């Protein structure tokens, strides 16, 4: 258990620094590159962005180590601590100071996620239990949510636009986590079953699409507006899909459900507080100017 805790916190720190570096690089790209493969093509030549990608890979290694020694219900809430590191790091990088409002918003999102995930504690389920109709419904629902989020993003400006794009990214990455679980389950039976399964190739497409959406969210607004929504959406989608497709179960009833709902309300309040903060809004202009 100590190894799981330390590895989870190490993953959270790596994810935080990785997000700061990626947003620093993406924030300096022109608005016309948002949601375009050109954004990734230009970022791939940026050393700062590549450094962020390298740290993200290291973070996934720490996360894998943590999951080898501890349950997901312990690991995921600890990794969410990245928000407590990422938002202050981003503000310091842009030479701006966070006030009480920004600190409370960040802590509300992190604490709310920890409360919701720790109380729900998803467990059980079998990746091979999913039928084709369930997969079709999940992929269709994900596509619909992504389209709605991106359409809404076109109508918004500032931090809210970045949050809407991050919502689309979180939906894709949450579904990607489920596809990854299905792929890993097939790998246990050998390489051939994994290579002949459509989930493996859907996983690759979801990973590429998710990367583009994440970088577009980073490009469109400050880190606090994108990472908070991304961190909130991804586990919620993954747990929801895992419950619907794999037959996973979550804890419910009094007072567990009340704690879970309270955690989600905290997350929403924290995101709203950050997105309406003038300090966070100023980070967008500061980041774009310094990046260019």
N, C-alpha and C positions, 0 to 999 in steps of 0.2 A: 504493500500500500504506500509506503514512503516513496518508492520509486515512481509509482503512478502519479502521485501528487507533484513531485519535483519535475517529472517529465511533462506533465500537463502545464505547469506554470512556465517551464522553458518554452514550450510550444506557443503559449500565449504571448510571451515576450517577442519571440521570433516573428509571429504573425503580425504583431503590432508594428515592429520596425519595418517589416516587409511592406505593410500597407502604407506607412508614411513615405517610404522611398518610392513606391509605385505611384502614389498620388502626387508626389512632388514632380515626378517626370511626366505623368499624364496630364496634370494640371497646366503644363506649359504648352500643350498641343492646341492647334486651332480648333474652334468649335465645329468647323465643317468636317472634321475627322471623326466626330462622335458616331459610334455604331458602324464605323466603316473599317474594313480590313486594313486600310492604310494606317489607322491608328496603331495597330499591333506591328505593322511593318516598320514604322518609324521608331516605335518604342524598343523594338528588338535591337536597335543600334545604339541605344542609350545605356551607358554603363550604370547609371544610378538605378534605372528600371531593372536591368539584368541582376544587379545586386539584390534588389527586392525579391525577384523571382527565386534567386538562390536561397535567400533566407526563408521564403515560403516552403521550398523543398525541404530545408532543414526542419522547419516547423512540423511538416507532415511526418518526418522521421521521428521526432519527439512524440507526436501524437500516437503514432503506431506503437512506440515503446510503452507509452502510458496505457494504451488499450490492451497490451499484452499482460499487464499486471493489475489492471483495475477495470471496473465496469464503465460503460458509456455514461451511465447516470452520474458518475463521479467526474469523469474526464471532461465531458462537454461543458459543464458549468464552470470548471476551473479555467478552461481555455477562453471562455468569454471574458475573463479578466484582461484580455488584450485591449479592450476598450479603455480601461483605466490607464493603460500605458500609451496607447496610440493617440488619443485626442490631445493630451498635454504635450506629447512629443511633436505633434504636427504644429501646435500653436507656438512652441518654442522655436521650431525650425523657421517659422515665418516671423519670428521676433514679435509675437503678440502674447498678451497675458490673458488668462482665463479668469473670469469673475465667478462669484458664487453661483450665478445662474447656469453657467457652462459646466462648472464642476458638479452641481446637483443634477443637471440633465444627464451627464455622462454616468454618474453613479447610479441614477435611477434606472437607466437602460441596463447596465451591468447587473445590478441587484435584482431587477425584475426578471431578467433571463435566468439568473441562478435560481430564483424562487420557483419560476414556472417549470424549469427542467428538473430541478431536484424533487419537486413535489409530484410531477407527473411520472417520472422514472419509467420510461418505456422499456419493455423487456420481452423476451420470448420471440416467437414468430419464426417462419421458415421461408427463405427466399425462393425455394423451389415450389412453394404452395400457390404462387400467383398464376392465375389463368390468363389467356390472351385478352379476354374482354376487360379484365381489371387493368391490365397494362394499357390498353387502348384508351380507357376512360381517364387514367392518370395522365398519360401523355397529352390527351386532348385538353384536359383541365389546365395542365401546365402551360400549353400553348396559348390558351385563351387568357390566362392570367398575365402572361408575358405581353401579349398583344395589347391588352387593356392598360397595363402599366406603362408601356412605351407610348401608347396613344395619349395617355394622361400627361406624360413627361413633356410631350410636344407643346402642351398648353401652359406649362409652368415655367418659371424662371428661378434662378438662384438655387439655394439649398434644396428647395422642394423638388426641383427638376432632377437633381442628383439622387434624391431619395426615391423618386418614382423609378428611375433607371435601376437603382440598387434593389428595389423590390422585384423587378424582372430578373435581375441577376441572382437574387436569393432563391427565387422559385426554380430557376434552372439548376443552380448548384445543389439545392435540396433534393431535386429529382436525380441529379447526378450521383449523390450519395447512395440513393436506393439502387441505381443501376450498378454502382460499384459493388455494393453488397451482393447483388445477383451474380455479377461477374466473378467475384472472389469465391462464391459458393460453387460455381462451375469449375473453377480452377482446382478445387479440391478433388475433382474427379479426373483431372488431367488437362493438358493443354488443348487437345483436340476439341473436347466439349465446349471450352471457352471460345475457341476460334470459330466454331460453327454456330454460336449463339448470337442472335441479333442484338442482345443487350450489350455485348462487348463493343460493337460499332456505334450503338446509340450513346454509350458512355463516352467514346472519343468525340463525337459530335457535340454532346452536351458540355464536355470540358472546354472545347474550343469556343463554343458559343458563350459559355459562362465567363470565360476569360475576357472576351471582347466586351461583354456587358459590364463586367466589373471595372475594367479600365475606362470604359465610357462614363460610368458613374463617377470614377475618380477625376476624370477630365472635366466633368460638368459642374463640380462643386467641391466644397471643402470635405475633408476626411470625415468629420463628425456627422455630416449629413448622409454619407454613403455607407460607411462601415457599420454604423449603428443599425441601419435598416437591414443591411446584408446579414449581420450577425443575428438579428431577430428573425428574419424570414427563413433563412436556411434550415435551422433546426426545427422550426414549426412545420415547414413543408415536409422535411424528412420524416418527422414523427407521424404526421398525418398520413403520408403515403405508406410508410411502413405499417401503420395500423390497418389501413384499408387494403393493402396488397399482400403483405407478408403475414397478417394476422397477429401483429404485435399487440400487446396490451399495455395500458397505462393505468396508473392508480387513480381512482375516482372516489366520489363520496365525500361526506363531511368529515374533517374540514379540508381535505386535500384539494378538492375542486375549487374551493374558495381561495386557497393560497395560490393555485395555478392562475386563476382569473386575476387575482390581485397583482401577481407578477406581470401578466400581460398588460394590465392597465398601467403599471409603472413604466413598462417599456414604451407604450404609446405616449405617455405624458413626457417622458424624457426626450423622445425624438421630437415631439412638438416644441418643447422648450428650446432644444438646440437649433432646430430649423428656423425658429423665429428670433434667434439671438442676433443682434447686430454684430457682435464680435465674430461669430461663426460666419456670417454673411461676408464680413470684411476679409476673411481668410481666402475666399474665392478670388477676389480681385488681387490680393497680395500674392497668392500662389501663381496665378496666371502671369502676372507681370514679372516675377522673379524667374519663373520657369523659362520664359522667352528671352 
